[in-house]
Amino acid sequence: MMPGTKWWIRGGVAAVLGLVLLIVGYSSVYKSLDVCTICGKAQITRQVQVPRTHITLFTLTSHGNTPVGTVLEDARLVADHEHVWKNVYTIGNGQPLVFGPGKRTEDIFSSGEVLNYVQAISGFQSGDKIAKYLAALQLEDTSRNTAVGPVLPPAAFVNETLIEDSKRKPGLEDIISGKPHDDPKPAH
């Protein structure tokens, strides 16, 4: 045997063993995604488990935000609260992808249509009114037949009890659209 060959063999064996452990370790991760029904925060939990068992070696949790949740956070429209998590899905460690009751909630907080609407009203509606709107969307979704697939209500859905009187001043878009405004009559 040539000098140094022994070290190459040991290095090769260690690399193969490391790769096998990495593959086994990655395939034994049980992952779940949860979304808060109030603020739209997302929480991903990864449990590294003994392969094909429910024995958890350690857990990693990370937090993110949905698109609507980002708008709510940036505009400070949600007061401090204890998160109300709904499970969106679970997968891993030999288990198939399973959608939970939070899938519809995640669809709402990730919807571009809902995002545009919340952005539009966030400047002149209170956090309470926006929270009622989002809660109403979630209630409406839970009453739908989920067998037909995800159907989001249009963002134009507005229950008049959810909208406050606007405090914003009329702008150029109001003049162009011909919307009336409450300007006092000019004195002659």
C-alpha positions in Angstrom: 0.0 0.0 0.0 1.3 3.5 -0.8 1.9 5.9 2.0 -1.1 8.1 2.6 -3.6 5.7 1.0 -4.9 4.7 4.4 -6.0 8.3 5.0 -7.7 8.6 1.7 -9.7 5.4 2.4 -10.7 6.6 5.9 -11.7 10.0 4.4 -13.8 8.3 1.7 -15.5 6.1 4.2 -16.2 9.1 6.5 -17.7 11.1 3.5 -19.9 8.2 2.5 -21.1 7.6 6.1 -21.7 11.4 6.5 -23.8 11.4 3.3 -25.8 8.4 4.4 -26.5 10.1 7.8 -27.5 13.3 6.1 -30.0 11.5 3.8 -31.4 9.5 6.7 -31.5 12.5 8.9 -33.3 14.7 6.3 -35.8 12.0 5.5 -36.6 11.6 9.2 -37.7 15.3 9.6 -41.4 15.7 10.5 -42.5 19.2 9.4 -45.6 21.1 10.1 -46.8 24.6 9.1 -49.2 26.6 11.3 -50.8 30.0 10.7 -52.2 32.4 13.3 -55.8 33.1 12.5 -55.5 36.6 14.0 -52.3 38.1 12.5 -51.3 35.8 9.7 -47.9 34.8 11.2 -46.6 31.5 10.0 -44.8 29.0 12.2 -42.8 26.1 10.8 -41.9 23.3 13.2 -39.3 20.7 12.2 -38.9 17.6 14.4 -35.9 15.5 13.8 -37.1 12.0 14.7 -35.8 8.5 14.8 -36.6 7.2 11.3 -40.2 5.7 11.0 -41.0 6.4 14.7 -42.5 9.3 16.6 -39.5 9.6 18.9 -38.3 13.2 18.6 -34.6 13.9 19.0 -34.9 17.6 18.8 -37.3 20.3 17.5 -36.6 23.5 15.5 -39.2 26.2 15.2 -39.0 29.2 12.9 -41.4 32.0 12.3 -42.3 33.9 9.1 -45.2 35.9 7.8 -47.9 35.6 5.2 -48.4 38.4 2.7 -51.5 39.7 4.5 -49.8 39.2 7.8 -46.9 41.4 6.6 -49.3 44.3 5.8 -51.0 43.9 9.2 -47.7 44.0 11.0 -46.2 46.9 9.0 -49.3 49.0 9.5 -49.5 48.0 13.1 -53.1 46.8 12.7 -52.9 43.9 15.2 -52.6 44.4 18.9 -50.4 42.1 21.0 -52.1 38.8 21.3 -51.6 35.2 22.0 -51.4 33.4 18.7 -54.2 31.2 17.7 -52.5 28.6 15.5 -54.3 26.5 12.9 -52.4 23.6 11.3 -52.0 24.0 7.5 -50.1 20.8 6.8 -47.8 18.1 8.1 -45.4 15.9 6.2 -42.3 13.8 6.7 -40.6 10.9 8.4 -42.5 8.4 6.2 -45.8 10.2 6.6 -47.7 11.6 3.5 -48.6 15.2 3.1 -51.8 15.9 5.2 -53.6 19.2 5.0 -55.1 20.4 8.3 -58.0 22.8 9.1 -55.7 25.8 8.6 -55.2 25.3 4.9 -58.2 27.6 4.1 -56.9 30.2 6.6 -53.4 30.1 5.0 -55.1 30.5 1.5 -56.8 33.7 2.8 -53.7 35.2 4.3 -51.7 34.4 1.1 -54.4 35.5 -1.3 -53.4 38.4 -3.6 -57.0 39.5 -3.8 -57.3 39.7 0.0 -53.8 41.3 0.2 -54.8 44.1 -2.3 -58.1 44.8 -0.4 -56.4 44.9 3.0 -53.7 47.2 1.7 -56.4 49.5 0.2 -58.4 49.8 3.4 -55.5 49.7 5.9 -55.0 53.5 5.6 -58.5 54.4 6.8 -59.9 51.4 8.6 -59.1 50.4 12.2 -57.4 47.1 13.1 -60.6 45.9 14.7 -62.6 46.4 11.5 -59.9 44.6 9.4 -59.8 41.8 12.0 -63.6 41.4 11.7 -63.3 41.3 7.9 -60.6 38.6 8.1 -62.5 36.6 10.7 -65.7 36.8 8.5 -63.7 35.4 5.5 -62.5 32.5 7.6 -66.0 31.8 8.9 -67.4 32.0 5.4 -64.7 29.5 4.2 -65.4 27.0 6.9 -69.0 26.8 5.8 -68.2 26.0 2.2 -67.9 22.5 0.8 -64.2 21.9 0.6 -64.6 19.0 -1.7 -64.7 21.4 -4.7 -61.3 22.8 -3.9 -60.2 26.2 -2.6 -62.6 28.9 -3.5 -61.8 32.3 -2.0 -64.5 34.8 -1.6 -63.9 38.0 -3.6 -62.1 40.7 -1.8 -65.0 42.9 -2.7 -67.0 41.1 0.0 -67.8 43.8 2.4 -70.3 43.6 5.2 -71.4 47.2 5.8 -71.1 46.6 9.6 -67.4 46.0 9.1 -66.6 49.4 7.5 -66.2 52.6 9.6 -66.8 56.0 8.3 -63.7 57.1 6.4 -61.5 59.7 8.1 -59.5 60.3 4.9 -59.6 63.5 3.0 -60.9 63.4 -0.6 -58.1 63.0 -3.1 -57.6 63.4 -6.9 -59.1 60.0 -7.5 -62.4 61.1 -5.9 -62.6 64.2 -8.1 -61.9 62.1 -11.2 -64.4 59.4 -10.3 -67.0 62.0 -9.4 -67.5 60.7 -5.8 -69.1 63.3 -3.6 -67.2 64.6 -0.6 -68.0 66.5 2.5 -66.3 69.8 1.8 -67.9 72.8 3.4 -69.5 75.1 0.9 -67.2 78.0 0.0 -68.2 81.4 1.4 -69.2 84.0 -1.2 
